[in-house]
Amino acid sequence: MNIDLQAREITSLRNTYAHVAKYIGDDKPASRYQEATYGAQPSANFHYRPTWDPTHELFDASRSAIVLADWYVLKDPRQFYYATWTMARARQQEAIEANFHFVESRGMVGKIPDDVRLKAVQVLLPLRHAAWGANMNNASVCAYGYGTAFTAPAMFHAMDNLGVAQYLTRLGLALDDPSVLDEGKAAWLGDPMWQVLRRFVEDTFVVKDPFELFVAQNLALDGLLYPLVYGSFVDDHVALKGGTAVAMLTAFMPDWHDESARWIDAVVKTAAAESPANQKLISGWMQAWAERAQSALAPVAQLALGDAGQDALVEARSKLADRCRKAGVPL
């Protein structure tokens, strides 16, 4: 018996979904990021307006004072959708797990001078609650923002902040006994050193404009906090005084901040370039919230670095100003 095998070319009738083709054209295959992002925002056929906010639709771009002709212009340069985000974070999780194993297996915590270890616990553990606040705020940006290109990465960012809080918890348990978690919470709730920052975080909880909240949390506060704490304090102070283990166990934070800054800066730059009105709004928000963030972090800088803390904070503010200038919203 003879079997005649022949190859046949099957031509697809279309390259992507119709709602994605509206953004990229019918004749162009879509990337997975484009198919997971473009046209996914519900925009019609809502049954009712929310009873808790009858002036807006369930999903309503007018919740923000920022006006964009198309909210899908706020693309993520990392091209993150759920699959790529989880794969990236899984690789980072493996690296951090390896760091924890290395530190624990070689008894590196026991080699940290007591004063350095206690200072690291004193400065880093209350920041679990700041990271939880960032989680809440980015979840709010996702809930009340508009356009999947803007809201989906905000939800990823929310969960990343939850991961930061969890890493700080593991750090505390690696450096000391579980009571340090309660001590960190007590400091956040009652220590005068932390109350200005706590006030900042709690005030952002009631910011209604999702884009202003995005600027206040992700650009103004985190743009100062991460270089100050994980750069000037952990890398340039703690690590040089025998606390290399602390730098290893917090390695995710500065790497993540540098990566996510690409997305934050791209969003701000694109929105500001849309119109002079947008640029004026974002610049005003950034100026106001950056001033408050610097004041809120001044006691933390003093606690962490003593007299050198204010210089480190000024340096962080200078770097943030450079970021804003490149994004088209000079301070």
C-alpha positions in Angstrom: 0.0 0.0 0.0 1.3 3.4 -0.9 0.7 6.4 1.3 1.0 9.8 -0.4 1.7 12.6 2.1 1.3 16.1 1.0 1.9 19.4 2.8 -0.8 22.0 2.6 -0.5 25.6 3.6 -3.3 26.8 5.8 -3.8 30.6 5.6 -5.4 32.2 8.5 -8.5 34.2 7.7 -7.4 37.0 10.1 -4.3 37.9 12.0 -5.8 38.9 15.3 -9.1 39.8 17.0 -11.2 42.6 15.5 -11.0 44.8 18.6 -7.2 44.5 18.5 -7.0 45.1 14.7 -8.6 48.5 15.3 -5.4 49.6 16.9 -2.7 47.8 14.8 -4.4 47.2 11.5 -5.9 44.1 9.9 -2.8 43.0 8.0 -0.4 42.9 11.0 -0.1 40.0 13.4 -0.5 41.1 17.0 1.9 40.3 19.8 0.6 38.6 23.0 0.9 41.9 24.8 -1.3 43.6 22.3 -3.9 40.9 22.4 -4.0 41.0 26.2 -4.2 44.8 26.3 -5.8 46.6 23.4 -9.6 46.9 23.4 -10.0 45.0 26.7 -11.5 48.0 28.6 -15.3 47.7 29.0 -16.8 50.9 27.4 -20.5 50.3 26.6 -23.7 48.6 27.5 -23.4 49.3 31.3 -26.7 48.4 33.1 -26.6 51.2 35.6 -24.4 53.8 37.2 -22.9 52.9 40.6 -25.1 54.0 43.5 -22.0 55.1 45.4 -21.0 57.4 42.5 -24.0 58.2 40.3 -22.1 61.0 38.4 -19.9 58.4 36.6 -20.3 55.2 34.7 -18.8 52.0 36.1 -15.7 52.5 34.0 -15.3 56.2 33.3 -12.3 58.1 31.9 -13.6 61.3 33.4 -12.7 60.1 36.9 -9.3 61.7 36.1 -8.7 65.3 35.2 -6.1 63.9 32.7 -7.7 63.9 29.2 -6.4 61.5 26.6 -7.9 60.8 23.1 -6.9 57.2 23.5 -5.9 55.7 26.9 -4.2 52.8 25.1 -1.3 55.2 24.3 -0.1 54.5 27.9 1.9 51.5 26.8 4.1 49.5 29.1 7.7 49.4 27.7 8.2 46.1 29.5 5.3 44.6 27.5 4.0 43.0 30.6 0.8 41.0 30.5 -0.1 38.4 33.1 2.1 35.6 31.7 5.2 37.7 31.1 4.8 39.4 34.4 4.5 36.1 36.3 7.5 34.6 34.5 9.7 37.7 35.2 8.7 37.6 38.9 9.3 33.8 39.2 12.9 34.3 38.0 13.4 37.0 40.5 11.8 34.9 43.2 14.3 32.1 42.5 17.2 34.5 42.8 16.0 35.8 46.1 15.4 32.3 47.4 19.0 31.5 46.5 20.1 34.6 48.4 18.2 33.6 51.5 19.6 30.1 51.3 23.1 31.4 50.9 22.8 33.8 53.8 21.2 31.2 56.1 23.5 28.3 55.2 26.7 30.3 55.8 25.4 32.0 59.0 25.9 35.5 57.6 23.4 37.1 59.9 25.4 36.1 62.9 28.4 38.0 61.4 26.5 41.3 61.2 27.5 43.7 64.0 24.7 44.0 66.5 24.3 47.8 66.1 24.1 47.4 62.3 21.6 44.6 62.5 19.4 46.5 65.0 19.5 49.7 62.8 18.5 47.7 59.7 15.5 46.2 61.6 14.6 49.7 63.0 14.6 51.3 59.6 13.3 48.5 57.3 10.6 46.8 59.3 8.1 49.8 59.5 8.4 50.1 55.7 6.3 46.9 55.4 3.3 49.2 56.1 4.4 51.8 53.5 4.6 48.9 51.0 1.1 47.8 52.0 -0.1 51.4 51.4 1.5 51.3 48.0 -0.4 48.0 47.3 -3.7 49.6 48.3 -3.0 52.7 46.2 -2.1 50.8 43.0 -5.1 48.6 43.5 -7.2 51.8 43.6 -5.5 53.0 40.4 -6.5 49.7 38.7 -10.1 50.0 40.1 -10.8 53.6 39.1 -8.4 54.2 36.2 -9.3 53.7 32.6 -7.8 51.7 29.8 -6.2 48.3 30.3 -2.8 49.6 29.2 -2.9 51.8 32.3 -4.8 49.7 34.8 -3.4 46.2 34.2 0.3 47.2 35.0 -1.1 49.1 38.1 -2.5 45.8 39.4 0.8 44.0 38.8 2.5 46.9 40.6 0.1 46.5 43.5 1.0 42.8 43.9 4.7 43.7 43.5 4.4 46.0 46.5 2.7 43.2 48.5 5.8 41.1 47.6 8.1 43.9 48.9 6.2 43.8 52.2 6.5 40.0 52.4 10.3 40.2 51.7 10.6 42.7 54.5 8.7 40.4 56.8 11.1 37.5 55.9 14.1 39.9 56.4 12.9 40.7 59.9 12.4 37.0 60.8 15.9 36.3 59.4 17.6 39.0 61.4 15.7 38.6 64.7 12.8 36.9 66.4 9.2 37.5 65.4 8.7 40.2 68.0 10.4 42.7 65.7 7.4 42.6 63.4 5.2 43.9 66.3 7.9 46.4 67.1 7.9 47.6 63.5 4.1 48.0 63.6 4.2 49.8 66.9 6.8 52.2 65.5 4.7 52.9 62.4 1.7 53.6 64.6 3.3 55.6 67.3 6.9 56.6 66.9 7.2 60.3 66.0 9.9 59.5 63.4 7.3 57.7 61.3 4.2 59.8 61.7 4.8 62.2 58.9 5.3 59.4 56.4 2.3 57.5 57.8 0.3 60.7 57.4 1.4 60.9 53.8 0.5 57.3 53.1 -2.9 57.6 54.7 -3.7 60.9 52.9 -3.1 59.2 49.6 -5.8 56.7 50.4 -8.5 59.3 49.8 -7.1 60.8 46.6 -9.9 60.3 44.1 -8.2 61.0 40.8 -6.4 57.8 39.8 -3.7 59.5 37.8 -2.9 61.9 40.6 -2.7 58.9 42.9 -0.4 57.2 40.4 1.9 60.3 40.5 1.8 60.7 44.2 2.6 57.1 45.1 4.7 55.7 42.3 6.7 58.7 41.2 6.8 61.2 44.1 7.0 58.9 47.1 8.6 55.7 45.7 10.9 57.9 43.6 12.5 59.2 46.8 12.0 56.3 49.2 13.7 53.5 47.2 17.0 55.4 46.3 17.2 56.7 49.9 16.5 53.5 51.8 17.8 50.7 49.5 20.5 52.8 47.9 22.0 55.2 50.4 21.1 53.3 53.5 21.3 49.6 52.6 23.9 49.5 49.8 26.1 52.5 50.8 25.8 52.3 54.6 24.7 48.9 56.0 26.5 46.8 53.5 29.8 48.6 54.1 29.5 48.1 57.8 29.3 44.4 57.7 25.6 44.1 56.7 26.1 42.5 53.2 23.5 39.9 54.2 20.9 42.7 54.4 21.7 43.9 51.0 21.4 40.4 49.6 18.1 39.8 51.2 16.7 43.1 49.9 18.2 42.8 46.4 14.7 42.6 44.8 13.7 46.1 45.9 16.2 48.3 44.0 16.1 46.0 41.0 12.4 46.1 40.9 12.3 49.9 41.4 14.7 50.5 38.5 12.6 48.1 36.2 9.2 49.6 37.2 10.5 53.2 36.8 10.6 52.6 33.0 6.8 52.0 33.0 6.1 54.9 35.4 8.2 57.4 33.5 6.7 56.2 30.1 3.2 56.7 31.4 3.9 60.2 32.7 5.8 61.3 29.6 3.1 60.1 27.2 0.3 61.7 29.2 2.1 65.0 29.6 3.0 65.2 25.9 -0.7 64.8 25.0 -1.6 68.4 25.8 -0.3 71.5 27.7 -3.2 71.1 30.1 -2.1 67.6 31.0 1.5 68.7 31.5 0.4 71.5 33.8 -1.7 69.2 35.9 0.9 66.5 36.2 3.6 69.1 37.0 1.5 70.6 39.7 0.7 67.3 41.3 4.3 66.2 41.1 5.6 69.4 42.7 3.1 69.2 45.6 3.5 65.5 46.3 7.3 65.5 45.9 7.6 68.3 48.5 5.4 66.4 50.9 7.3 63.1 50.3 10.6 64.8 50.9 9.3 66.2 54.2 7.8 62.9 55.2 11.1 61.1 54.5 13.3 63.6 56.3 12.9 61.9 59.8 13.4 58.5 58.2 16.6 59.7 56.6 17.8 61.1 60.0 17.0 57.8 61.7 18.8 55.8 59.0 21.9 57.8 58.3 22.1 60.4 61.0 23.6 63.7 59.9 24.3 62.3 56.5 20.6 61.5 56.0 19.6 64.9 54.6 22.3 65.0 52.0 21.2 61.5 50.9 17.6 62.7 50.7 18.7 65.8 48.7 20.6 63.5 46.3 17.5 61.3 45.9 15.4 64.4 45.1 18.0 65.5 42.5 17.8 62.1 40.8 14.0 62.3 40.9 14.1 65.8 39.3 16.2 64.4 36.5 13.6 61.6 35.9 10.8 64.2 35.8 12.7 66.5 33.4 13.2 63.6 31.0 9.5 62.7 31.3 8.5 66.2 30.3 7.3 67.4 33.8 10.2 69.4 35.2 10.0 70.2 38.9 
